[in-house]
């Protein structure tokens, strides 16, 4: 019985070590991840095409072709007629009426 318990303790310690390693890797990944930008411009397809939409930095609807922009750039794009995302409504957050 003692031998079986010793084996189980070894299994439990190994499982704990694996879980601790996974947690360490998860935390390191979060620390290395760049911060979420406040605003994003979704870029059009092709060279020289106008921006497609302005998004809040956390918006899940932003496409893959995007670039982080600051508040003033976002306001300027919206004022110049770039479409505001219908999901995150950056025009409302920035006080720009479309």
C-alpha positions as CSV (number, residue, x, y, z in Angstrom):
1,X,0.0,0.0,0.0
2,X,2.8,2.4,0.9
3,X,4.5,1.7,-2.4
4,X,1.3,2.4,-4.4
5,X,0.8,5.7,-2.5
6,X,4.4,6.7,-3.2
7,X,3.8,6.0,-7.0
8,X,0.6,8.2,-6.8
9,X,2.5,11.0,-5.1
10,X,5.0,10.9,-7.9
11,X,2.3,11.2,-10.5
12,X,0.6,14.0,-8.6
13,X,3.9,15.9,-8.3
14,X,4.6,15.5,-12.0
15,X,1.1,16.8,-12.9
16,X,1.6,19.8,-10.6
17,X,5.0,20.5,-12.2
18,X,3.4,20.4,-15.7
19,X,0.5,22.7,-14.6
20,X,3.0,25.2,-13.0
21,X,5.1,25.2,-16.2
22,X,2.0,25.9,-18.3
23,X,0.9,28.7,-16.0
24,X,4.4,30.2,-16.2
25,X,4.4,30.1,-20.0
26,X,0.9,31.6,-20.1
27,X,2.0,34.5,-17.9
28,X,5.1,35.1,-19.9
29,X,3.1,35.1,-23.1
30,X,0.8,37.8,-21.7
31,X,3.7,39.9,-20.5
32,X,5.4,39.8,-23.9
33,X,2.2,40.5,-25.9
34,X,2.1,44.2,-27.1
35,X,-0.5,46.3,-25.5
36,X,-3.9,46.7,-27.2
37,X,-3.9,50.0,-29.1
38,X,-6.7,52.5,-28.3
39,X,-7.7,52.9,-32.0
40,X,-7.1,50.9,-35.2
41,X,-7.5,51.8,-38.9
42,X,-8.4,48.9,-41.1
43,X,-6.5,49.3,-44.3
44,X,-8.0,48.9,-47.8
45,X,-6.8,46.3,-50.3
46,X,-3.9,47.3,-52.6
47,X,-1.4,50.1,-52.6
48,X,-2.9,53.6,-52.4
49,X,-6.4,52.5,-51.5
50,X,-8.1,54.5,-48.8
51,X,-8.6,53.2,-45.3
52,X,-11.6,51.0,-45.0
53,X,-12.8,51.5,-41.4
54,X,-11.8,52.9,-38.0
55,X,-12.2,50.6,-35.0
56,X,-11.6,50.8,-31.2
57,X,-8.5,48.9,-30.3
58,X,-10.3,46.0,-28.7
59,X,-12.8,45.5,-31.6
60,X,-13.2,41.8,-32.7
61,X,-14.5,42.9,-36.1
62,X,-11.3,44.6,-37.3
63,X,-9.7,42.8,-40.2
64,X,-6.2,41.5,-40.5
65,X,-4.9,44.5,-42.5
66,X,-4.7,47.1,-39.8
67,X,-2.5,49.7,-38.1
68,X,-2.6,51.3,-34.7
69,X,-3.4,55.0,-34.7
70,X,-3.8,57.6,-32.0
71,X,-7.0,59.4,-31.0
72,X,-6.3,62.5,-33.2
73,X,-5.7,60.3,-36.3
74,X,-8.9,58.3,-35.6
75,X,-10.9,61.6,-35.3
76,X,-9.3,63.0,-38.5
77,X,-10.1,59.8,-40.5
78,X,-13.7,59.7,-39.3
79,X,-14.1,63.5,-40.1
80,X,-12.7,62.9,-43.6
81,X,-15.3,60.3,-44.3
82,X,-13.7,57.0,-43.3
83,X,-16.4,54.6,-42.2
84,X,-16.8,53.8,-38.5
85,X,-17.1,50.2,-37.4
86,X,-20.8,49.3,-36.7
87,X,-19.7,47.0,-33.9
88,X,-17.5,49.1,-31.7
89,X,-18.8,52.6,-32.8
90,X,-15.6,54.6,-32.6
91,X,-17.4,57.7,-33.9
92,X,-19.6,57.7,-30.8
93,X,-16.6,57.2,-28.4
94,X,-14.7,60.0,-30.1
95,X,-17.7,62.3,-30.4
96,X,-17.6,62.5,-34.2
97,X,-21.0,62.8,-35.8
98,X,-21.1,61.0,-39.2
